[in-house]
Amino acid sequence: MGLVESTEEIQQSLQTILNDIDRETAAAIVDAINADALPGDDRLLLINEALVSSPLLTRMLTEALNNDRFLEPCARLAAALRERLDNGAPCEFICKLVTICQNEFDSLLSSLEVDGLDELRKRRLVHLMAFIGHLFCHRAIRGNSIIQQLLNVLLGWDQERSRWRGQPKDFEVSSACALLSTVRVAYVGKTPGSRVYLSRLKSLETAGPWSETTRREIAALIHTWEQEWVASSRPCTAQNSDHPG
């Protein structure tokens, strides 16, 4: 990014990065951020201020949701910036990014409740779940609570009654599969009781009617979980539960 002196110059530099970001350049971008000499805490505070006060984070999410090839690179960029800025306290820009993602999630769910056949919004919701999954895998967001909350909403956990609600909608199950497929062992292998979501998917697999795409996603996820993740998740499944934690 080069040495920068002001919030405006940082914004411009990061905007240039976002204009060019893709899978091929993601590694180089992350290396440049990590290696770039930005002496002093004041400069790091400027970066945080630039990210919080500008529309760059919204642009990052928009790029990711509009084109799935941007999902992981944008998540890696967020993680690299957090690594640069993290001093043991929550990064303001990560809190803002999570809020932007939450608002987008709520908006998409509300819209799809009205028109569940809107393919554009369904695709954006799937991309959003994958993006959040990448943020989690690259440790831009930390802790399991966000992943668990999203899965509970999508798969229909009734917190008040402590039980699963009736059958979720096709787009909700597809989005949950996208999230689980992205976080994979990074979540399953470290989360006591996470297999409750596998049990939920098994109960839904034959409940239909699902679209052919969603049916394949459920089956593939169950197979992968049982065949590939079980060894990695074994240390965490001693605390199996009938419901999410």
C-alpha positions as CSV (number, residue, x, y, z in Angstrom):
1,M,0.0,0.0,0.0
2,G,3.0,2.3,0.5
3,L,3.5,4.7,3.4
4,V,0.4,6.8,4.0
5,E,-0.1,10.0,5.9
6,S,-3.9,10.5,6.1
7,T,-7.2,8.8,6.4
8,E,-8.0,9.9,2.9
9,E,-4.9,8.4,1.4
10,I,-5.5,5.1,3.2
11,Q,-9.1,5.0,1.8
12,Q,-7.7,5.6,-1.7
13,S,-5.2,2.8,-1.2
14,L,-7.7,0.3,0.0
15,Q,-10.2,1.3,-2.7
16,T,-7.5,0.5,-5.3
17,I,-7.0,-2.9,-3.6
18,L,-10.8,-3.6,-3.8
19,N,-10.9,-2.6,-7.4
20,D,-8.4,-5.3,-8.3
21,I,-9.1,-8.0,-5.8
22,D,-9.6,-11.6,-7.0
23,R,-8.3,-15.0,-6.1
24,E,-5.1,-14.6,-8.1
25,T,-4.1,-11.4,-6.3
26,A,-5.4,-12.2,-2.8
27,A,-2.2,-13.7,-1.5
28,A,-0.1,-10.8,-2.8
29,I,-2.5,-8.3,-1.2
30,V,-2.3,-10.0,2.1
31,D,1.5,-10.3,2.0
32,A,1.7,-6.6,1.1
33,I,-0.5,-5.6,4.0
34,N,1.5,-7.8,6.4
35,A,4.9,-6.7,5.2
36,D,4.2,-3.0,4.6
37,A,6.0,-0.7,7.1
38,L,3.5,1.4,8.9
39,P,5.4,2.6,11.9
40,G,3.6,3.5,15.1
41,D,0.2,2.9,16.5
42,D,-1.1,6.2,15.1
43,R,-0.9,4.9,11.5
44,L,-2.8,1.7,12.5
45,L,-5.4,3.9,14.2
46,L,-5.7,5.8,10.9
47,I,-6.4,2.6,9.0
48,N,-9.1,1.6,11.5
49,E,-10.6,5.1,11.2
50,A,-10.6,4.9,7.4
51,L,-12.4,1.5,7.4
52,V,-15.0,2.6,10.0
53,S,-15.7,6.0,8.5
54,S,-15.8,5.2,4.8
55,P,-18.0,3.0,2.6
56,L,-15.2,0.6,1.9
57,L,-16.6,-2.2,4.1
58,T,-20.0,-1.9,2.3
59,R,-18.1,-2.0,-1.0
60,M,-16.2,-5.1,0.2
61,L,-19.4,-6.9,1.0
62,T,-21.1,-5.8,-2.3
63,E,-18.1,-7.1,-4.3
64,A,-18.3,-10.4,-2.5
65,L,-22.1,-10.9,-2.9
66,N,-22.1,-9.9,-6.5
67,N,-19.4,-12.2,-7.6
68,D,-18.6,-15.4,-5.7
69,R,-14.9,-15.3,-6.8
70,F,-14.5,-12.3,-4.5
71,L,-15.8,-14.1,-1.4
72,E,-12.6,-15.6,0.0
73,P,-10.2,-12.8,-1.2
74,C,-12.4,-10.1,0.5
75,A,-12.5,-12.2,3.7
76,R,-8.7,-12.7,3.6
77,L,-8.3,-8.9,3.2
78,A,-10.5,-8.3,6.3
79,A,-8.5,-10.9,8.2
80,A,-5.2,-9.5,7.2
81,L,-6.3,-6.0,8.2
82,R,-7.5,-7.3,11.6
83,E,-4.2,-9.0,12.1
84,R,-2.4,-5.8,11.5
85,L,-4.7,-3.8,13.8
86,D,-5.5,-6.3,16.5
87,N,-4.1,-5.2,19.9
88,G,-6.2,-7.6,22.0
89,A,-9.3,-5.4,21.8
90,P,-12.2,-5.8,19.3
91,C,-11.4,-4.0,16.0
92,E,-14.0,-1.3,15.3
93,F,-14.0,-2.1,11.6
94,I,-14.7,-5.8,12.2
95,C,-17.6,-4.8,14.4
96,K,-18.9,-2.6,11.6
97,L,-18.4,-5.3,9.0
98,V,-20.3,-7.8,11.2
99,T,-23.1,-5.2,11.6
100,I,-23.3,-4.7,7.8
101,C,-23.5,-8.4,7.3
102,Q,-26.2,-8.8,9.9
103,N,-28.2,-6.0,8.3
104,E,-27.9,-7.6,4.9
105,F,-28.9,-11.0,6.4
106,D,-32.0,-9.5,8.0
107,S,-33.0,-7.6,4.8
108,L,-32.6,-10.6,2.6
109,L,-34.6,-12.8,4.9
110,S,-37.4,-10.3,5.1
111,S,-37.5,-10.0,1.3
112,L,-37.4,-13.7,0.7
113,E,-40.2,-14.2,3.2
114,V,-42.4,-12.1,0.9
115,D,-41.0,-13.6,-2.4
116,G,-39.2,-16.9,-1.8
117,L,-38.7,-17.3,-5.6
118,D,-36.4,-14.3,-6.0
119,E,-33.4,-16.0,-7.4
120,L,-31.1,-13.0,-7.1
121,R,-31.8,-12.5,-3.4
122,K,-31.5,-16.3,-2.8
123,R,-28.1,-16.3,-4.5
124,R,-27.0,-13.2,-2.5
125,L,-28.0,-15.0,0.8
126,V,-26.0,-18.0,-0.2
127,H,-23.0,-15.8,-1.0
128,L,-23.4,-13.9,2.3
129,M,-23.3,-17.2,4.3
130,A,-20.2,-18.3,2.4
131,F,-18.6,-14.9,3.0
132,I,-19.3,-15.1,6.7
133,G,-17.9,-18.6,6.7
134,H,-14.7,-17.4,5.1
135,L,-14.4,-14.5,7.6
136,F,-14.6,-17.2,10.3
137,C,-12.1,-19.6,8.7
138,H,-9.6,-16.8,8.2
139,R,-10.2,-15.5,11.8
140,A,-11.5,-12.1,10.8
141,I,-14.4,-13.0,13.1
142,R,-13.6,-15.1,16.2
143,G,-15.7,-17.2,18.4
144,N,-18.5,-19.6,17.3
145,S,-21.6,-17.5,18.4
146,I,-22.2,-15.8,15.1
147,I,-22.1,-19.1,13.2
148,Q,-24.4,-20.8,15.7
149,Q,-26.9,-17.9,15.6
150,L,-27.1,-17.9,11.9
151,L,-27.6,-21.7,11.7
152,N,-30.3,-21.5,14.4
153,V,-32.2,-18.9,12.4
154,L,-31.8,-20.7,9.1
155,L,-32.6,-24.2,10.3
156,G,-35.4,-23.1,12.6
157,W,-34.3,-23.4,16.3
158,D,-37.0,-22.1,18.6
159,Q,-35.0,-20.7,21.6
160,E,-38.0,-20.0,23.7
161,R,-39.4,-23.5,23.4
162,S,-36.0,-25.1,23.2
163,R,-36.9,-27.2,20.1
164,W,-36.8,-27.2,16.4
165,R,-39.7,-25.5,14.6
166,G,-41.4,-27.0,11.6
167,Q,-39.8,-27.3,8.2
168,P,-37.6,-24.3,7.1
169,K,-37.8,-22.9,3.6
170,D,-35.7,-24.2,0.7
171,F,-33.6,-21.0,0.5
172,E,-32.9,-21.2,4.3
173,V,-31.7,-24.8,4.1
174,S,-29.6,-24.0,1.0
175,S,-28.0,-21.0,2.8
176,A,-27.3,-23.1,5.9
177,C,-25.6,-25.7,3.7
178,A,-23.4,-22.9,2.2
179,L,-22.4,-21.7,5.6
180,L,-21.5,-25.2,6.9
181,S,-19.7,-26.2,3.7
182,T,-17.5,-23.1,4.1
183,V,-16.7,-23.3,7.8
184,R,-16.2,-27.1,7.6
185,V,-13.8,-28.5,10.3
186,A,-12.8,-25.0,11.4
187,Y,-16.3,-24.9,13.1
188,V,-17.3,-28.5,13.4
189,G,-14.0,-29.7,14.9
190,K,-14.0,-27.0,17.6
191,T,-17.6,-26.7,18.7
192,P,-19.1,-28.9,21.3
193,G,-22.6,-30.1,20.2
194,S,-22.2,-29.0,16.6
195,R,-23.4,-32.3,15.4
196,V,-26.9,-31.2,16.4
197,Y,-26.9,-29.5,13.0
198,L,-26.0,-32.7,11.3
199,S,-28.9,-34.4,13.0
200,R,-31.2,-31.6,11.9
201,L,-30.1,-31.9,8.3
202,K,-30.6,-35.6,8.4
203,S,-34.2,-35.1,9.6
204,L,-34.8,-32.6,6.9
205,E,-33.2,-34.6,4.0
206,T,-36.3,-36.6,3.3
207,A,-38.8,-34.0,4.6
208,G,-38.9,-32.0,1.3
209,P,-40.1,-31.0,-1.1
210,W,-36.7,-29.5,-1.8
211,S,-35.4,-28.2,-5.1
212,E,-33.0,-30.7,-6.7
213,T,-30.1,-28.4,-6.0
214,T,-30.9,-28.1,-2.3
215,R,-31.5,-31.9,-2.1
216,R,-28.0,-32.5,-3.6
217,E,-26.5,-29.9,-1.2
218,I,-28.0,-31.6,1.9
219,A,-26.9,-35.1,0.8
220,A,-23.3,-33.9,-0.1
221,L,-23.0,-32.1,3.2
222,I,-24.2,-35.1,5.3
223,H,-21.8,-37.4,3.4
224,T,-18.8,-35.0,3.8
225,W,-19.5,-34.5,7.5
226,E,-19.8,-38.2,8.2
227,Q,-16.9,-39.3,6.0
228,E,-14.4,-36.5,6.3
229,W,-15.1,-34.3,9.4
230,V,-16.0,-37.0,11.9
231,A,-12.4,-37.7,12.9
232,S,-11.7,-34.0,13.3
233,S,-14.8,-33.3,15.3
234,R,-14.5,-36.3,17.5
235,P,-12.8,-34.4,20.4
236,C,-15.8,-32.0,20.5
237,T,-18.7,-34.5,20.2
238,A,-18.3,-35.8,23.8
239,Q,-20.8,-33.1,24.7
240,N,-23.5,-34.0,22.2
241,S,-26.8,-32.3,22.8
242,D,-30.3,-32.4,21.6
243,H,-30.2,-28.7,20.8
244,P,-27.8,-25.9,20.0
245,G,-25.8,-24.6,22.9
